[in-house]
Amino acid sequence: MSGNTATTTISPSSQPATPSGAVCNAAPVQSMVGRVASASVVEDARQKSGALMARVLRPDQVVTMEFNAQRLNLSVDAAGKVIRVNCG
C-alpha cells in the first residue's frame, strides 16, 4: 500500500438543501472518466449525478465499503485521472 489513506469527500456547502431521498445516478457523469479529479470536477460530477456527497478513491487506498445510495465514487489512477465513476 502507498500509505495514503486520506479520502477526499466533497459535500454541498452553499448549495440549496438536497432532499433526504436524493439518490446518486452515475450514468450522466460517465464523461468524467479521463479528467483530472480536481475539486471543481468532483463537485460538478456530484451535482450532475444527484448525489448528496462524493469521494475520490485513490490507488491502494483503504476505504469503507458500506453502500450509500447518496454517494458518488470517483476512482482515480496514480496521476489523479478518473478511471471509474459509480454510486455507493
Backbone atoms as SQL, in Angstrom:
CREATE TABLE atoms (id INTEGER PRIMARY KEY, chain TEXT, resi INTEGER, resn TEXT, atom TEXT, x REAL, y REAL, z REAL);
INSERT INTO atoms VALUES
  (1, 'A', 1, 'MET', 'N', 0.823, -1.180, 0.000),
  (2, 'A', 1, 'MET', 'CA', 0.000, 0.000, 0.000),
  (3, 'A', 1, 'MET', 'C', 0.865, 1.240, 0.000),
  (4, 'A', 2, 'SER', 'N', 0.321, 2.310, -0.507),
  (5, 'A', 2, 'SER', 'CA', 1.075, 3.541, -0.606),
  (6, 'A', 2, 'SER', 'C', 1.140, 4.300, 0.709),
  (7, 'A', 3, 'GLY', 'N', 0.310, 3.956, 1.660),
  (8, 'A', 3, 'GLY', 'CA', 0.290, 4.668, 2.921),
  (9, 'A', 3, 'GLY', 'C', -0.646, 5.862, 2.901),
  (10, 'A', 4, 'ASN', 'N', -1.135, 6.227, 1.732),
  (11, 'A', 4, 'ASN', 'CA', -2.058, 7.346, 1.610),
  (12, 'A', 4, 'ASN', 'C', -3.458, 6.847, 1.898),
  (13, 'A', 5, 'THR', 'N', -3.973, 7.179, 3.066),
  (14, 'A', 5, 'THR', 'CA', -5.296, 6.682, 3.437),
  (15, 'A', 5, 'THR', 'C', -6.336, 7.787, 3.485),
  (16, 'A', 6, 'ALA', 'N', -5.985, 8.986, 3.049),
  (17, 'A', 6, 'ALA', 'CA', -6.951, 10.079, 3.089),
  (18, 'A', 6, 'ALA', 'C', -7.955, 9.933, 1.957),
  (19, 'A', 7, 'THR', 'N', -9.196, 10.114, 2.268),
  (20, 'A', 7, 'THR', 'CA', -10.259, 10.110, 1.278),
  (21, 'A', 7, 'THR', 'C', -10.751, 11.529, 1.116),
  (22, 'A', 8, 'THR', 'N', -10.848, 11.992, -0.114),
  (23, 'A', 8, 'THR', 'CA', -11.385, 13.310, -0.369),
  (24, 'A', 8, 'THR', 'C', -12.888, 13.192, -0.500),
  (25, 'A', 9, 'THR', 'N', -13.615, 13.875, 0.349),
  (26, 'A', 9, 'THR', 'CA', -15.071, 13.872, 0.281),
  (27, 'A', 9, 'THR', 'C', -15.547, 15.289, 0.071),
  (28, 'A', 10, 'ILE', 'N', -16.396, 15.474, -0.915),
  (29, 'A', 10, 'ILE', 'CA', -16.948, 16.788, -1.192),
  (30, 'A', 10, 'ILE', 'C', -18.436, 16.726, -0.913),
  (31, 'A', 11, 'SER', 'N', -18.893, 17.565, -0.023),
  (32, 'A', 11, 'SER', 'CA', -20.309, 17.660, 0.297),
  (33, 'A', 11, 'SER', 'C', -20.782, 19.052, -0.082),
  (34, 'A', 12, 'PRO', 'N', -22.051, 19.204, -0.309),
  (35, 'A', 12, 'PRO', 'CA', -22.540, 20.532, -0.674),
  (36, 'A', 12, 'PRO', 'C', -22.284, 21.524, 0.442),
  (37, 'A', 13, 'SER', 'N', -21.895, 22.733, 0.061),
  (38, 'A', 13, 'SER', 'CA', -21.644, 23.740, 1.077),
  (39, 'A', 13, 'SER', 'C', -22.648, 24.877, 0.944),
  (40, 'A', 14, 'SER', 'N', -22.609, 25.579, -0.171),
  (41, 'A', 14, 'SER', 'CA', -23.518, 26.706, -0.338),
  (42, 'A', 14, 'SER', 'C', -24.689, 26.353, -1.248),
  (43, 'A', 15, 'GLN', 'N', -24.900, 25.082, -1.472),
  (44, 'A', 15, 'GLN', 'CA', -25.992, 24.627, -2.326),
  (45, 'A', 15, 'GLN', 'C', -27.285, 24.562, -1.526),
  (46, 'A', 16, 'PRO', 'N', -28.417, 24.685, -2.218),
  (47, 'A', 16, 'PRO', 'CA', -29.687, 24.503, -1.512),
  (48, 'A', 16, 'PRO', 'C', -29.758, 23.106, -0.916),
  (49, 'A', 17, 'ALA', 'N', -30.542, 22.953, 0.108),
  (50, 'A', 17, 'ALA', 'CA', -30.673, 21.653, 0.770),
  (51, 'A', 17, 'ALA', 'C', -31.140, 20.598, -0.222),
  (52, 'A', 18, 'THR', 'N', -30.479, 19.453, -0.202),
  (53, 'A', 18, 'THR', 'CA', -30.849, 18.336, -1.062),
  (54, 'A', 18, 'THR', 'C', -31.863, 17.492, -0.316),
  (55, 'A', 19, 'PRO', 'N', -32.912, 17.052, -0.992),
  (56, 'A', 19, 'PRO', 'CA', -33.890, 16.208, -0.305),
  (57, 'A', 19, 'PRO', 'C', -33.227, 14.969, 0.272),
  (58, 'A', 20, 'SER', 'N', -33.702, 14.517, 1.420),
  (59, 'A', 20, 'SER', 'CA', -33.096, 13.363, 2.072),
  (60, 'A', 20, 'SER', 'C', -33.237, 12.103, 1.237),
  (61, 'A', 21, 'GLY', 'N', -34.142, 12.092, 0.265),
  (62, 'A', 21, 'GLY', 'CA', -34.332, 10.930, -0.589),
  (63, 'A', 21, 'GLY', 'C', -33.477, 10.968, -1.840),
  (64, 'A', 22, 'ALA', 'N', -32.529, 11.917, -1.944),
  (65, 'A', 22, 'ALA', 'CA', -31.690, 12.033, -3.132),
  (66, 'A', 22, 'ALA', 'C', -30.925, 10.740, -3.359),
  (67, 'A', 23, 'VAL', 'N', -30.907, 10.295, -4.607),
  (68, 'A', 23, 'VAL', 'CA', -30.214, 9.059, -4.951),
  (69, 'A', 23, 'VAL', 'C', -29.224, 9.358, -6.067),
  (70, 'A', 24, 'CYS', 'N', -28.027, 8.838, -5.936),
  (71, 'A', 24, 'CYS', 'CA', -26.975, 9.006, -6.929),
  (72, 'A', 24, 'CYS', 'C', -27.321, 8.253, -8.217),
  (73, 'A', 25, 'ASN', 'N', -27.013, 8.864, -9.358),
  (74, 'A', 25, 'ASN', 'CA', -27.151, 8.231, -10.665),
  (75, 'A', 25, 'ASN', 'C', -25.860, 8.508, -11.424),
  (76, 'A', 26, 'ALA', 'N', -24.998, 7.511, -11.575),
  (77, 'A', 26, 'ALA', 'CA', -23.690, 7.698, -12.197),
  (78, 'A', 26, 'ALA', 'C', -23.745, 7.799, -13.718),
  (79, 'A', 27, 'ALA', 'N', -24.841, 7.407, -14.340),
  (80, 'A', 27, 'ALA', 'CA', -24.930, 7.408, -15.808),
  (81, 'A', 27, 'ALA', 'C', -24.636, 8.777, -16.427),
  (82, 'A', 28, 'PRO', 'N', -25.186, 9.873, -15.904),
  (83, 'A', 28, 'PRO', 'CA', -24.942, 11.169, -16.536),
  (84, 'A', 28, 'PRO', 'C', -23.514, 11.696, -16.389),
  (85, 'A', 29, 'VAL', 'N', -22.692, 11.076, -15.556),
  (86, 'A', 29, 'VAL', 'CA', -21.346, 11.604, -15.312),
  (87, 'A', 29, 'VAL', 'C', -20.232, 10.666, -15.775),
  (88, 'A', 30, 'GLN', 'N', -20.554, 9.701, -16.605),
  (89, 'A', 30, 'GLN', 'CA', -19.517, 8.814, -17.135),
  (90, 'A', 30, 'GLN', 'C', -18.514, 9.582, -17.995),
  (91, 'A', 31, 'SER', 'N', -18.898, 10.760, -18.474),
  (92, 'A', 31, 'SER', 'CA', -17.991, 11.596, -19.270),
  (93, 'A', 31, 'SER', 'C', -16.834, 12.142, -18.437),
  (94, 'A', 32, 'MET', 'N', -16.892, 12.000, -17.124),
  (95, 'A', 32, 'MET', 'CA', -15.805, 12.461, -16.255),
  (96, 'A', 32, 'MET', 'C', -14.588, 11.537, -16.335),
  (97, 'A', 33, 'VAL', 'N', -14.771, 10.323, -16.838),
  (98, 'A', 33, 'VAL', 'CA', -13.652, 9.386, -16.973),
  (99, 'A', 33, 'VAL', 'C', -12.608, 10.021, -17.893),
  (100, 'A', 34, 'GLY', 'N', -11.354, 10.027, -17.429),
  (101, 'A', 34, 'GLY', 'CA', -10.257, 10.612, -18.187),
  (102, 'A', 34, 'GLY', 'C', -9.893, 12.020, -17.745),
  (103, 'A', 35, 'ARG', 'N', -10.751, 12.655, -16.969),
  (104, 'A', 35, 'ARG', 'CA', -10.471, 14.000, -16.477),
  (105, 'A', 35, 'ARG', 'C', -9.744, 13.927, -15.141),
  (106, 'A', 36, 'VAL', 'N', -8.956, 14.955, -14.833),
  (107, 'A', 36, 'VAL', 'CA', -8.291, 15.042, -13.538),
  (108, 'A', 36, 'VAL', 'C', -9.349, 15.374, -12.493),
  (109, 'A', 37, 'ALA', 'N', -9.316, 14.679, -11.378),
  (110, 'A', 37, 'ALA', 'CA', -10.333, 14.834, -10.332),
  (111, 'A', 37, 'ALA', 'C', -10.041, 16.040, -9.444),
  (112, 'A', 38, 'SER', 'N', -10.115, 17.228, -10.030),
  (113, 'A', 38, 'SER', 'CA', -9.957, 18.459, -9.253),
  (114, 'A', 38, 'SER', 'C', -11.220, 18.674, -8.424),
  (115, 'A', 39, 'ALA', 'N', -11.150, 19.578, -7.478),
  (116, 'A', 39, 'ALA', 'CA', -12.318, 19.857, -6.638),
  (117, 'A', 39, 'ALA', 'C', -13.509, 20.292, -7.486),
  (118, 'A', 40, 'SER', 'N', -13.269, 21.089, -8.521),
  (119, 'A', 40, 'SER', 'CA', -14.381, 21.554, -9.352),
  (120, 'A', 40, 'SER', 'C', -14.978, 20.425, -10.182),
  (121, 'A', 41, 'VAL', 'N', -14.153, 19.509, -10.670),
  (122, 'A', 41, 'VAL', 'CA', -14.651, 18.359, -11.437),
  (123, 'A', 41, 'VAL', 'C', -15.479, 17.453, -10.532),
  (124, 'A', 42, 'VAL', 'N', -14.989, 17.205, -9.326),
  (125, 'A', 42, 'VAL', 'CA', -15.706, 16.341, -8.382),
  (126, 'A', 42, 'VAL', 'C', -17.052, 16.964, -8.014),
  (127, 'A', 43, 'GLU', 'N', -17.067, 18.253, -7.740),
  (128, 'A', 43, 'GLU', 'CA', -18.320, 18.922, -7.374),
  (129, 'A', 43, 'GLU', 'C', -19.294, 18.933, -8.550),
  (130, 'A', 44, 'ASP', 'N', -18.796, 19.170, -9.756),
  (131, 'A', 44, 'ASP', 'CA', -19.646, 19.141, -10.949),
  (132, 'A', 44, 'ASP', 'C', -20.265, 17.755, -11.127),
  (133, 'A', 45, 'ALA', 'N', -19.455, 16.726, -10.950),
  (134, 'A', 45, 'ALA', 'CA', -19.948, 15.349, -11.073),
  (135, 'A', 45, 'ALA', 'C', -20.988, 15.056, -9.998),
  (136, 'A', 46, 'ARG', 'N', -20.733, 15.506, -8.778),
  (137, 'A', 46, 'ARG', 'CA', -21.679, 15.280, -7.687),
  (138, 'A', 46, 'ARG', 'C', -23.032, 15.905, -8.010),
  (139, 'A', 47, 'GLN', 'N', -23.008, 17.144, -8.459),
  (140, 'A', 47, 'GLN', 'CA', -24.258, 17.834, -8.768),
  (141, 'A', 47, 'GLN', 'C', -25.006, 17.151, -9.909),
  (142, 'A', 48, 'LYS', 'N', -24.291, 16.809, -10.983),
  (143, 'A', 48, 'LYS', 'CA', -24.937, 16.196, -12.149),
  (144, 'A', 48, 'LYS', 'C', -25.468, 14.798, -11.854),
  (145, 'A', 49, 'SER', 'N', -24.859, 14.117, -10.886),
  (146, 'A', 49, 'SER', 'CA', -25.306, 12.762, -10.543),
  (147, 'A', 49, 'SER', 'C', -26.487, 12.771, -9.578),
  (148, 'A', 50, 'GLY', 'N', -26.730, 13.911, -8.942),
  (149, 'A', 50, 'GLY', 'CA', -27.789, 13.993, -7.945),
  (150, 'A', 50, 'GLY', 'C', -27.369, 13.471, -6.583),
  (151, 'A', 51, 'ALA', 'N', -26.088, 13.144, -6.426),
  (152, 'A', 51, 'ALA', 'CA', -25.586, 12.597, -5.164),
  (153, 'A', 51, 'ALA', 'C', -25.512, 13.675, -4.088),
  (154, 'A', 52, 'LEU', 'N', -25.664, 13.259, -2.861),
  (155, 'A', 52, 'LEU', 'CA', -25.547, 14.164, -1.726),
  (156, 'A', 52, 'LEU', 'C', -24.081, 14.448, -1.416),
  (157, 'A', 53, 'MET', 'N', -23.210, 13.476, -1.675),
  (158, 'A', 53, 'MET', 'CA', -21.780, 13.625, -1.407),
  (159, 'A', 53, 'MET', 'C', -20.981, 12.866, -2.461),
  (160, 'A', 54, 'ALA', 'N', -19.690, 13.178, -2.540),
  (161, 'A', 54, 'ALA', 'CA', -18.799, 12.490, -3.477),
  (162, 'A', 54, 'ALA', 'C', -17.467, 12.240, -2.792),
  (163, 'A', 55, 'ARG', 'N', -16.788, 11.182, -3.233),
  (164, 'A', 55, 'ARG', 'CA', -15.449, 10.926, -2.706),
  (165, 'A', 55, 'ARG', 'C', -14.549, 10.456, -3.837),
  (166, 'A', 56, 'VAL', 'N', -13.270, 10.771, -3.688),
  (167, 'A', 56, 'VAL', 'CA', -12.249, 10.361, -4.646),
  (168, 'A', 56, 'VAL', 'C', -11.497, 9.195, -4.026),
  (169, 'A', 57, 'LEU', 'N', -11.428, 8.091, -4.762),
  (170, 'A', 57, 'LEU', 'CA', -10.755, 6.881, -4.282),
  (171, 'A', 57, 'LEU', 'C', -9.443, 6.715, -5.036),
  (172, 'A', 58, 'ARG', 'N', -8.342, 6.752, -4.299),
  (173, 'A', 58, 'ARG', 'CA', -7.007, 6.672, -4.896),
  (174, 'A', 58, 'ARG', 'C', -6.491, 5.232, -4.883),
  (175, 'A', 59, 'PRO', 'N', -5.506, 4.920, -5.749),
  (176, 'A', 59, 'PRO', 'CA', -4.965, 3.554, -5.797),
  (177, 'A', 59, 'PRO', 'C', -4.457, 3.103, -4.426),
  (178, 'A', 60, 'ASP', 'N', -4.736, 1.867, -4.079),
  (179, 'A', 60, 'ASP', 'CA', -4.281, 1.244, -2.830),
  (180, 'A', 60, 'ASP', 'C', -4.788, 1.935, -1.566),
  (181, 'A', 61, 'GLN', 'N', -5.792, 2.754, -1.694),
  (182, 'A', 61, 'GLN', 'CA', -6.352, 3.466, -0.548),
  (183, 'A', 61, 'GLN', 'C', -7.319, 2.568, 0.205),
  (184, 'A', 62, 'VAL', 'N', -7.263, 2.624, 1.512),
  (185, 'A', 62, 'VAL', 'CA', -8.205, 1.894, 2.345),
  (186, 'A', 62, 'VAL', 'C', -9.471, 2.746, 2.447),
  (187, 'A', 63, 'VAL', 'N', -10.621, 2.143, 2.122),
  (188, 'A', 63, 'VAL', 'CA', -11.888, 2.878, 2.176),
  (189, 'A', 63, 'VAL', 'C', -12.958, 2.029, 2.845),
  (190, 'A', 64, 'THR', 'N', -13.961, 2.695, 3.348),
  (191, 'A', 64, 'THR', 'CA', -15.101, 1.965, 3.892),
  (192, 'A', 64, 'THR', 'C', -15.892, 1.388, 2.729),
  (193, 'A', 65, 'MET', 'N', -16.469, 0.222, 2.918),
  (194, 'A', 65, 'MET', 'CA', -17.146, -0.472, 1.826),
  (195, 'A', 65, 'MET', 'C', -18.669, -0.467, 1.951),
  (196, 'A', 66, 'GLU', 'N', -19.216, 0.231, 2.949),
  (197, 'A', 66, 'GLU', 'CA', -20.672, 0.240, 3.078),
  (198, 'A', 66, 'GLU', 'C', -21.287, 0.977, 1.889),
  (199, 'A', 67, 'PHE', 'N', -22.410, 0.476, 1.429),
  (200, 'A', 67, 'PHE', 'CA', -23.097, 1.089, 0.298),
  (201, 'A', 67, 'PHE', 'C', -23.887, 2.293, 0.782),
  (202, 'A', 68, 'ASN', 'N', -23.761, 3.397, 0.064),
  (203, 'A', 68, 'ASN', 'CA', -24.520, 4.604, 0.364),
  (204, 'A', 68, 'ASN', 'C', -25.099, 5.105, -0.954),
  (205, 'A', 69, 'ALA', 'N', -26.400, 4.982, -1.135),
  (206, 'A', 69, 'ALA', 'CA', -27.061, 5.347, -2.392),
  (207, 'A', 69, 'ALA', 'C', -26.993, 6.840, -2.682),
  (208, 'A', 70, 'GLN', 'N', -26.568, 7.631, -1.715),
  (209, 'A', 70, 'GLN', 'CA', -26.462, 9.078, -1.896),
  (210, 'A', 70, 'GLN', 'C', -25.028, 9.531, -2.171),
  (211, 'A', 71, 'ARG', 'N', -24.095, 8.577, -2.374),
  (212, 'A', 71, 'ARG', 'CA', -22.678, 8.923, -2.543),
  (213, 'A', 71, 'ARG', 'C', -22.181, 8.554, -3.936),
  (214, 'A', 72, 'LEU', 'N', -21.426, 9.464, -4.545),
  (215, 'A', 72, 'LEU', 'CA', -20.759, 9.226, -5.821),
  (216, 'A', 72, 'LEU', 'C', -19.294, 8.921, -5.543),
  (217, 'A', 73, 'ASN', 'N', -18.773, 7.851, -6.142),
  (218, 'A', 73, 'ASN', 'CA', -17.364, 7.474, -6.015),
  (219, 'A', 73, 'ASN', 'C', -16.662, 7.741, -7.334),
  (220, 'A', 74, 'LEU', 'N', -15.534, 8.433, -7.275),
  (221, 'A', 74, 'LEU', 'CA', -14.695, 8.640, -8.444),
  (222, 'A', 74, 'LEU', 'C', -13.356, 7.969, -8.158),
  (223, 'A', 75, 'SER', 'N', -13.086, 6.867, -8.823),
  (224, 'A', 75, 'SER', 'CA', -11.808, 6.165, -8.665),
  (225, 'A', 75, 'SER', 'C', -10.813, 6.801, -9.617),
  (226, 'A', 76, 'VAL', 'N', -9.602, 7.066, -9.119),
  (227, 'A', 76, 'VAL', 'CA', -8.582, 7.719, -9.931),
  (228, 'A', 76, 'VAL', 'C', -7.322, 6.867, -10.007),
  (229, 'A', 77, 'ASP', 'N', -6.504, 7.129, -11.033),
  (230, 'A', 77, 'ASP', 'CA', -5.220, 6.453, -11.158),
  (231, 'A', 77, 'ASP', 'C', -4.159, 7.252, -10.395),
  (232, 'A', 78, 'ALA', 'N', -2.908, 6.840, -10.496),
  (233, 'A', 78, 'ALA', 'CA', -1.826, 7.493, -9.759),
  (234, 'A', 78, 'ALA', 'C', -1.642, 8.951, -10.171),
  (235, 'A', 79, 'ALA', 'N', -2.048, 9.298, -11.393),
  (236, 'A', 79, 'ALA', 'CA', -1.928, 10.673, -11.872),
  (237, 'A', 79, 'ALA', 'C', -3.135, 11.529, -11.492),
  (238, 'A', 80, 'GLY', 'N', -4.127, 10.934, -10.833),
  (239, 'A', 80, 'GLY', 'CA', -5.305, 11.679, -10.423),
  (240, 'A', 80, 'GLY', 'C', -6.399, 11.755, -11.466),
  (241, 'A', 81, 'LYS', 'N', -6.260, 10.979, -12.546),
  (242, 'A', 81, 'LYS', 'CA', -7.298, 10.956, -13.584),
  (243, 'A', 81, 'LYS', 'C', -8.373, 9.946, -13.223),
  (244, 'A', 82, 'VAL', 'N', -9.612, 10.328, -13.452),
  (245, 'A', 82, 'VAL', 'CA', -10.753, 9.464, -13.148),
  (246, 'A', 82, 'VAL', 'C', -10.734, 8.256, -14.082),
  (247, 'A', 83, 'ILE', 'N', -10.793, 7.053, -13.489),
  (248, 'A', 83, 'ILE', 'CA', -10.821, 5.821, -14.279),
  (249, 'A', 83, 'ILE', 'C', -12.140, 5.073, -14.123),
  (250, 'A', 84, 'ARG', 'N', -12.945, 5.470, -13.125),
  (251, 'A', 84, 'ARG', 'CA', -14.229, 4.803, -12.892),
  (252, 'A', 84, 'ARG', 'C', -15.131, 5.727, -12.089),
  (253, 'A', 85, 'VAL', 'N', -16.407, 5.734, -12.438),
  (254, 'A', 85, 'VAL', 'CA', -17.402, 6.516, -11.710),
  (255, 'A', 85, 'VAL', 'C', -18.550, 5.581, -11.364),
  (256, 'A', 86, 'ASN', 'N', -18.890, 5.514, -10.078),
  (257, 'A', 86, 'ASN', 'CA', -20.023, 4.686, -9.667),
  (258, 'A', 86, 'ASN', 'C', -20.633, 5.244, -8.389),
  (259, 'A', 87, 'CYS', 'N', -21.817, 4.787, -8.093),
  (260, 'A', 87, 'CYS', 'CA', -22.502, 5.214, -6.874),
  (261, 'A', 87, 'CYS', 'C', -22.277, 4.179, -5.787),
  (262, 'A', 88, 'GLY', 'N', -22.417, 4.611, -4.572),
  (263, 'A', 88, 'GLY', 'CA', -22.294, 3.690, -3.453),
  (264, 'A', 88, 'GLY', 'C', -21.469, 4.264, -2.382);
